[in-house]
Amino acid sequence: MNHALVAAIAVLPLLQGCATSSDVFLADGSHGYHINCGSAFVTEGDCLEKAGEICGALGYSVVNPTGGRVPSLYGAIFTRDLFIKCK
C-alpha cells in the first residue's frame, strides 16, 4: 500500500470537524458528560458550544477540563476534553 495513503488514513480521524460527547459518571457519582474536542480543527469554543447543546437553557458547570500537547509524527496534536454537569 502506498505510504501517502497509509498516512492519510492514519491522520483522517484527527481531522474530524466536530466535538463528540458521551454520558459518564463523575467523581462524585453524579451523571455528567465527557466532551472530546481533540481533533485538529475543533476549538475550545466548539467544546463549549457542544456543552450548550447538551444542557440547553439549564446551563452547565465545567467539572474538569483536561488537555495538552501530544507529540506525533506530524507535529504536535493538542487534545481538549471537558467533563461537564448540567445544572
C-alpha positions, -999 to 999 in steps of 0.1 A, spaced: 0 0 0 12 35 -8 28 52 22 10 85 15 -23 67 15 -15 50 48 -5 83 63 -37 99 51 -58 71 66 -40 74 99 -45 112 101 -81 112 90 -96 107 125 -76 137 137 -93 159 112 -128 152 124 -146 186 125 -169 184 155 -168 178 192 -182 144 204 -198 136 237 -207 106 259 -225 101 291 -203 94 322 -205 92 359 -185 119 375 -162 115 405 -190 124 429 -212 97 414 -235 121 396 -243 120 359 -223 141 336 -209 143 301 -174 139 286 -169 162 256 -140 154 234 -126 182 212 -93 166 204 -92 169 166 -70 194 148 -99 216 136 -120 217 168 -116 247 191 -124 252 228 -153 272 216 -166 241 198 -164 222 231 -184 249 249 -210 250 221 -215 212 224 -219 216 262 -246 242 255 -264 219 231 -264 191 256 -276 211 286 -297 237 268 -312 266 288 -304 250 321 -267 257 316 -237 237 328 -207 236 350 -173 225 338 -162 199 363 -127 190 349 -112 204 318 -82 184 306 -59 186 276 -24 190 265 2 188 237 8 153 224 38 148 201 31 128 169 49 120 136 32 150 120 40 176 147 21 183 179 -15 174 185 -35 193 211 -61 174 229 -91 190 246 -116 173 269 -143 187 291 -163 170 318 -195 189 324 -226 186 346 -259 202 336 -274 225 362 
